[in-house]
């Protein structure tokens, strides 16, 4: 980029058009989205820089738990440090004597709740992709109205036309280069995580079925 190109890029900057598109989109999202889901959509941006979720490490940990419980009893699993909340909850239920069906139902319920949280974040950015162009059209109409009102003042026609044109540009760029890609990446990551977490159900349920008689005997 040369120095001579800088004034040309500056011509594409208009704070009024940016305020209409950005502020209007934010206001629309706040009005149509519960605060909890709005926060989830913003927090979900942190996951974009992470690798896709894989259950391999958790499966290896579950296998280690199976060996520990076979040698020392299922109660020993209570002392284990488990970072994943789903596995930690399932192991806690297994220690308490839950069977395989109970553990399966628990994990299915938690996976469904997780899917709902993912959906809330995806819906937020999908809605933003729809609102951005609409706010761009609003900015265009505002700019045209300003231009028609000030037809007798040539000095303001250019600024009003800039708002009209740049608002549409900002809306299109924000929708197609920001909101839609974020929604698509969140959707892919959520789908991959749900598929991977489904792999945890069978080994945890098998561990529960194997250890349930022993857990009952210890409790007795």
Helices and strands as residue ranges (DSSP letters): G 3-5, H 6-10, H 15-18, I 19-23, H 24-32, H 35-43, G 44-49, H 56-72, G 74-79, H 85-95, H 100-149, H 154-174, I 175-179, H 180-219
